[in-house]
Amino acid sequence: MTTSPTRSPRLLLIATVFLVVAGVVLLTMPHAPSGPASSVAPRATDSTSVPSAAAPSGRSPQTGAPASATAATATAEPIGASALPPHGEGIAGDAAIQKSLENAWPADLSAADEHTLLAAGRGILRADATGIGRTTWPALFGDPDQAISPAFATARFRIQAAIARSDGSPDKAVVHLVWAGTDRGGTYTDRRITDWYFTRTSTKGATTWTPQPRT
């Protein structure tokens, strides 16, 4: 028995109509999102976190530390670093330098000892830099007629700040000085640092602080 050739076009037509209908149905159906909804909306920023860029130079945020503690470290240190006045500020900036020294090294000497040491340290520095008053400390500067010529002009010499603190022992101290001056070549430089060391001796109840020669 042979298949009628007239049925083939009818089957093709039915198949074509079925495919068209199926395609229309697929096109009209709503598409589901390709990913979870949370991936579309931006994540809210955590207000308690501290970016690593806020950490002080050369130091990373503390691992496991509370965010508030890390933030305090990140903001307090740059403020302290910027407390010093810029170079060339002049007398107006000296108070800030003095305060910075006092904050960095809390006082640990009696008021009387500190006063004595500061007066001596200032006088020795002035004598060393400008030549004025070297005869007061012959053990340090020797014969004034053979002393080295002063390297700084008296007119532009200025002690910007000074503190006196103990130096590892009740009978040892150091005077830390910050100063400015113009050298013999005419170059002005401020925030120079010089330390003078002292030892304490007691004779018959009298206390004397003796400056030590530079080594």
PAMIMAR-217565 format. One record per residue (C-alpha): residue number from 0; x, y, z. Coordinates in Angstrom, 3 decimals. Layout:
N
+-----+----------+----------+----------+
: num :       px :       py :       pz :
+-----+----------+----------+----------+
: NUM :        X :        Y :        Z :
...
+-----+----------+----------+----------+
end
This chain:
215
+-----+----------+----------+----------+
: num :       px :       py :       pz :
+-----+----------+----------+----------+
:   0 :    0.000 :    0.000 :    0.000 :
:   1 :    1.484 :    3.364 :   -0.964 :
:   2 :    1.261 :    6.683 :    0.914 :
:   3 :   -0.781 :    9.374 :   -0.797 :
:   4 :    1.480 :   12.185 :   -1.923 :
:   5 :   -1.207 :   14.745 :   -1.108 :
:   6 :   -0.743 :   14.206 :    2.634 :
:   7 :    2.855 :   15.463 :    2.793 :
:   8 :    2.129 :   19.173 :    2.194 :
:   9 :   -0.624 :   19.026 :    4.805 :
:  10 :    1.719 :   17.575 :    7.438 :
:  11 :    4.340 :   20.201 :    6.680 :
:  12 :    1.787 :   22.968 :    7.038 :
:  13 :    0.578 :   21.619 :   10.407 :
:  14 :    4.159 :   21.328 :   11.684 :
:  15 :    4.968 :   24.871 :   10.576 :
:  16 :    1.899 :   26.308 :   12.318 :
:  17 :    2.805 :   24.410 :   15.522 :
:  18 :    6.357 :   25.800 :   15.517 :
:  19 :    5.129 :   29.357 :   14.953 :
:  20 :    2.655 :   29.126 :   17.832 :
:  21 :    5.320 :   27.677 :   20.135 :
:  22 :    7.722 :   30.481 :   19.236 :
:  23 :    5.123 :   33.168 :   19.978 :
:  24 :    4.362 :   31.618 :   23.357 :
:  25 :    8.055 :   31.531 :   24.287 :
:  26 :    8.583 :   35.147 :   23.261 :
:  27 :    5.637 :   36.440 :   25.300 :
:  28 :    6.620 :   34.628 :   28.526 :
:  29 :    8.369 :   36.908 :   31.209 :
:  30 :   12.063 :   36.234 :   31.698 :
:  31 :   13.456 :   35.549 :   35.190 :
:  32 :   16.455 :   37.685 :   36.392 :
:  33 :   19.780 :   36.202 :   35.467 :
:  34 :   21.172 :   36.656 :   39.009 :
:  35 :   20.064 :   37.227 :   42.604 :
:  36 :   18.409 :   40.559 :   43.411 :
:  37 :   21.209 :   41.513 :   45.864 :
:  38 :   23.719 :   41.611 :   43.040 :
:  39 :   21.816 :   44.432 :   41.356 :
:  40 :   21.399 :   46.820 :   44.285 :
:  41 :   24.680 :   48.413 :   45.594 :
:  42 :   25.780 :   47.318 :   49.060 :
:  43 :   25.509 :   49.926 :   51.788 :
:  44 :   28.846 :   51.201 :   53.145 :
:  45 :   29.700 :   50.241 :   56.726 :
:  46 :   30.049 :   53.525 :   58.591 :
:  47 :   32.245 :   51.975 :   61.296 :
:  48 :   34.924 :   50.628 :   58.983 :
:  49 :   38.183 :   52.450 :   58.449 :
:  50 :   39.772 :   52.386 :   54.981 :
:  51 :   43.356 :   51.186 :   54.958 :
:  52 :   44.375 :   54.457 :   53.277 :
:  53 :   43.557 :   56.265 :   56.524 :
:  54 :   46.258 :   54.414 :   58.449 :
:  55 :   49.387 :   56.386 :   59.315 :
:  56 :   52.349 :   56.046 :   56.992 :
:  57 :   54.349 :   52.896 :   57.661 :
:  58 :   51.600 :   51.387 :   59.853 :
:  59 :   48.613 :   49.248 :   58.993 :
:  60 :   45.249 :   49.174 :   60.804 :
:  61 :   45.225 :   46.893 :   63.842 :
:  62 :   43.927 :   43.443 :   63.006 :
:  63 :   40.898 :   42.603 :   65.098 :
:  64 :   40.854 :   45.977 :   66.838 :
:  65 :   37.554 :   47.847 :   67.228 :
:  66 :   36.868 :   50.230 :   64.388 :
:  67 :   36.661 :   53.211 :   66.752 :
:  68 :   40.136 :   52.509 :   68.178 :
:  69 :   41.640 :   52.162 :   64.722 :
:  70 :   40.009 :   55.400 :   63.611 :
:  71 :   41.455 :   57.247 :   66.596 :
:  72 :   44.939 :   56.016 :   65.726 :
:  73 :   44.506 :   56.972 :   62.093 :
:  74 :   43.423 :   60.533 :   62.811 :
:  75 :   45.365 :   61.429 :   65.948 :
:  76 :   48.869 :   60.826 :   64.622 :
:  77 :   48.614 :   62.968 :   61.457 :
:  78 :   47.252 :   65.798 :   63.614 :
:  79 :   50.234 :   65.485 :   65.954 :
:  80 :   52.626 :   65.458 :   63.025 :
:  81 :   51.112 :   68.619 :   61.582 :
:  82 :   51.284 :   70.462 :   64.933 :
:  83 :   54.818 :   71.719 :   64.225 :
:  84 :   54.976 :   74.988 :   62.348 :
:  85 :   56.541 :   75.087 :   58.889 :
:  86 :   60.190 :   76.003 :   58.523 :
:  87 :   60.721 :   79.747 :   58.462 :
:  88 :   57.646 :   80.479 :   60.583 :
:  89 :   59.706 :   82.676 :   62.913 :
:  90 :   59.009 :   83.499 :   66.553 :
:  91 :   55.289 :   82.890 :   66.048 :
:  92 :   55.950 :   79.156 :   65.715 :
:  93 :   58.220 :   78.724 :   68.738 :
:  94 :   55.385 :   78.097 :   71.193 :
:  95 :   54.132 :   75.157 :   69.114 :
:  96 :   57.615 :   73.607 :   69.104 :
:  97 :   57.908 :   74.031 :   72.866 :
:  98 :   54.536 :   72.384 :   73.416 :
:  99 :   55.486 :   69.529 :   71.110 :
: 100 :   58.634 :   68.843 :   73.146 :
: 101 :   56.762 :   68.933 :   76.436 :
: 102 :   54.105 :   66.545 :   75.127 :
: 103 :   56.704 :   64.120 :   73.783 :
: 104 :   58.803 :   64.074 :   76.991 :
: 105 :   56.766 :   64.672 :   80.163 :
: 106 :   58.592 :   66.470 :   82.968 :
: 107 :   60.452 :   64.193 :   85.394 :
: 108 :   62.680 :   66.618 :   87.304 :
: 109 :   61.957 :   68.986 :   90.132 :
: 110 :   61.113 :   72.538 :   89.129 :
: 111 :   64.343 :   73.824 :   90.693 :
: 112 :   66.536 :   71.323 :   88.848 :
: 113 :   64.762 :   71.946 :   85.570 :
: 114 :   65.176 :   75.709 :   85.922 :
: 115 :   68.907 :   75.345 :   86.671 :
: 116 :   69.520 :   72.962 :   83.798 :
: 117 :   67.597 :   75.045 :   81.269 :
: 118 :   69.528 :   78.193 :   82.175 :
: 119 :   72.838 :   76.339 :   81.838 :
: 120 :   71.860 :   74.573 :   78.625 :
: 121 :   70.728 :   77.785 :   76.966 :
: 122 :   73.890 :   79.612 :   78.007 :
: 123 :   76.181 :   76.821 :   76.790 :
: 124 :   74.431 :   76.609 :   73.440 :
: 125 :   74.680 :   80.367 :   72.947 :
: 126 :   78.371 :   80.316 :   73.879 :
: 127 :   79.064 :   77.413 :   71.552 :
: 128 :   77.211 :   78.889 :   68.563 :
: 129 :   78.034 :   82.584 :   68.891 :
: 130 :   81.061 :   82.708 :   71.185 :
: 131 :   79.282 :   84.869 :   73.778 :
: 132 :   79.906 :   83.704 :   77.376 :
: 133 :   82.458 :   80.987 :   76.728 :
: 134 :   84.550 :   82.129 :   79.684 :
: 135 :   81.781 :   80.920 :   81.983 :
: 136 :   82.547 :   77.312 :   81.050 :
: 137 :   86.335 :   77.009 :   80.660 :
: 138 :   86.126 :   73.200 :   81.013 :
: 139 :   84.070 :   73.088 :   77.831 :
: 140 :   85.682 :   75.770 :   75.707 :
: 141 :   89.203 :   76.112 :   77.086 :
: 142 :   91.264 :   79.254 :   76.574 :
: 143 :   89.027 :   81.926 :   74.954 :
: 144 :   92.000 :   83.226 :   72.972 :
: 145 :   92.474 :   79.813 :   71.324 :
: 146 :   88.844 :   78.854 :   70.986 :
: 147 :   87.319 :   78.071 :   67.618 :
: 148 :   85.660 :   81.053 :   65.998 :
: 149 :   81.882 :   81.110 :   66.409 :
: 150 :   80.012 :   79.628 :   63.491 :
: 151 :   76.805 :   81.648 :   63.874 :
: 152 :   76.017 :   85.335 :   63.942 :
: 153 :   74.705 :   86.678 :   67.239 :
: 154 :   72.048 :   88.852 :   65.615 :
: 155 :   70.058 :   85.974 :   64.131 :
: 156 :   70.626 :   83.346 :   66.797 :
: 157 :   67.443 :   82.254 :   68.599 :
: 158 :   66.568 :   79.358 :   70.887 :
: 159 :   63.137 :   78.220 :   69.779 :
: 160 :   62.387 :   75.679 :   72.509 :
: 161 :   64.114 :   73.778 :   75.315 :
: 162 :   63.371 :   71.092 :   77.879 :
: 163 :   65.437 :   69.424 :   80.624 :
: 164 :   64.814 :   65.774 :   81.476 :
: 165 :   66.537 :   63.014 :   83.439 :
: 166 :   68.831 :   60.750 :   81.444 :
: 167 :   68.410 :   57.241 :   82.809 :
: 168 :   69.510 :   58.165 :   86.324 :
: 169 :   68.517 :   60.682 :   89.020 :
: 170 :   72.033 :   62.123 :   88.787 :
: 171 :   72.103 :   62.472 :   85.001 :
: 172 :   70.151 :   64.867 :   82.820 :
: 173 :   69.956 :   66.139 :   79.271 :
: 174 :   68.883 :   69.537 :   77.978 :
: 175 :   67.247 :   69.219 :   74.580 :
: 176 :   67.309 :   72.468 :   72.577 :
: 177 :   65.778 :   73.517 :   69.273 :
: 178 :   67.236 :   76.656 :   67.773 :
: 179 :   67.714 :   78.824 :   64.703 :
: 180 :   70.661 :   80.798 :   63.353 :
: 181 :   72.524 :   82.215 :   60.397 :
: 182 :   75.951 :   80.722 :   59.749 :
: 183 :   79.006 :   82.585 :   58.542 :
: 184 :   78.055 :   81.825 :   54.954 :
: 185 :   74.774 :   83.690 :   55.378 :
: 186 :   72.534 :   80.613 :   55.371 :
: 187 :   69.651 :   80.745 :   57.822 :
: 188 :   68.343 :   77.454 :   59.232 :
: 189 :   65.760 :   76.893 :   61.935 :
: 190 :   64.746 :   73.865 :   64.006 :
: 191 :   68.326 :   72.796 :   64.620 :
: 192 :   68.677 :   70.313 :   67.479 :
: 193 :   71.403 :   70.201 :   70.130 :
: 194 :   71.640 :   68.142 :   73.334 :
: 195 :   73.818 :   68.991 :   76.319 :
: 196 :   74.358 :   66.382 :   79.039 :
: 197 :   74.858 :   67.040 :   82.747 :
: 198 :   75.797 :   65.078 :   85.853 :
: 199 :   74.775 :   66.014 :   89.388 :
: 200 :   77.123 :   66.162 :   92.334 :
: 201 :   76.289 :   67.023 :   95.917 :
: 202 :   78.747 :   68.704 :   98.268 :
: 203 :   77.732 :   69.611 :  101.823 :
: 204 :   74.085 :   69.591 :  100.882 :
: 205 :   74.607 :   71.769 :   97.805 :
: 206 :   73.670 :   70.304 :   94.430 :
: 207 :   75.621 :   71.154 :   91.303 :
: 208 :   74.830 :   70.177 :   87.727 :
: 209 :   78.034 :   69.909 :   85.701 :
: 210 :   77.937 :   69.954 :   81.885 :
: 211 :   79.776 :   67.142 :   80.149 :
: 212 :   82.188 :   67.799 :   77.253 :
: 213 :   81.103 :   66.556 :   73.893 :
: 214 :   82.670 :   63.287 :   72.852 :
+-----+----------+----------+----------+
end
